[in-house]
Amino acid sequence: MIRNKDLAKHLSKEIGVSEKDWAKIVNIIFDKIKKELLNGSDVTIYEFLTLGVKEAIGRNVVVPSTKVLMEAKNYKKVFAKFSVSFRNKIKKS
């Protein structure tokens, strides 16, 4: 697992900008991604993945333990779709 702080530390070592500055940059990037998703836009990171929000259609379901019929309302869910090139790299690794 890599955290925002770990990413900032790694970028600081790789590029030479201070860890504090990289932490700000990483947070700005992730805040922008979150904002776009909350606004209903997809976010694509070229040759890696696309993140988005889909509308799931509600349906009638039976609760197994009580056998009561309930209506599940429409809801939103997050999806991540990895690019073909990235999936191929994973298969070969």
C-alpha positions in Angstrom: 0.0 0.0 0.0 1.2 3.5 -0.8 -0.1 6.5 1.0 -0.1 10.1 -0.2 2.8 10.8 2.2 4.8 7.9 0.7 4.2 9.1 -2.8 5.4 12.6 -1.9 8.5 11.2 -0.3 9.3 9.1 -3.3 8.7 12.1 -5.7 10.9 14.3 -3.6 13.8 11.8 -3.9 13.3 11.3 -7.6 12.9 14.9 -8.7 14.5 17.0 -5.9 11.6 19.2 -4.9 10.9 19.3 -1.2 8.7 16.6 0.3 6.4 19.3 1.7 5.9 20.8 -1.8 5.2 17.3 -3.3 2.7 16.6 -0.5 0.8 19.7 -1.5 0.9 18.7 -5.2 -0.2 15.2 -4.5 -3.1 16.5 -2.4 -4.1 18.9 -5.1 -4.2 16.1 -7.7 -6.3 13.8 -5.6 -8.6 16.6 -4.6 -9.2 17.4 -8.3 -9.8 13.7 -9.0 -12.4 13.5 -6.2 -14.1 16.7 -7.4 -14.4 15.5 -10.9 -15.9 12.1 -9.7 -18.3 13.9 -7.4 -19.4 16.1 -10.4 -20.1 12.9 -12.4 -17.1 13.2 -14.7 -14.8 10.3 -15.6 -11.1 10.6 -14.8 -8.7 8.9 -17.2 -5.0 8.4 -16.4 -3.6 7.6 -19.8 -2.4 4.0 -20.3 -3.4 3.2 -16.7 -7.0 3.5 -15.8 -10.4 5.3 -15.9 -12.3 6.1 -12.8 -16.0 7.0 -12.9 -19.4 6.9 -11.3 -22.3 4.8 -12.6 -25.9 4.9 -11.8 -27.1 1.5 -10.6 -30.7 0.8 -11.3 -32.8 -0.1 -8.3 -34.6 -3.5 -8.1 -36.8 -5.6 -5.9 -34.9 -7.9 -3.6 -35.8 -10.5 -1.0 -33.9 -10.4 2.3 -32.7 -14.0 2.8 -33.0 -14.0 6.6 -36.6 -12.6 6.8 -38.0 -13.4 3.3 -39.3 -9.8 3.2 -39.5 -8.2 -0.2 -37.7 -4.8 -0.3 -37.1 -2.2 -2.9 -33.5 -1.3 -3.5 -33.5 2.3 -4.9 -31.3 3.7 -7.6 -27.8 4.4 -6.3 -24.4 5.5 -7.6 -21.3 3.4 -7.6 -17.7 4.0 -8.4 -15.9 2.0 -11.1 -12.3 1.6 -12.1 -11.5 0.2 -15.6 -7.8 -0.5 -16.2 -6.4 0.1 -19.7 -5.8 -2.7 -22.1 -2.0 -2.0 -22.1 -1.9 -2.1 -18.3 -3.8 -5.3 -18.1 -1.5 -6.8 -20.6 1.5 -5.8 -18.6 0.0 -7.4 -15.5 -0.6 -10.6 -17.4 3.0 -10.7 -18.5 4.5 -10.0 -15.0 
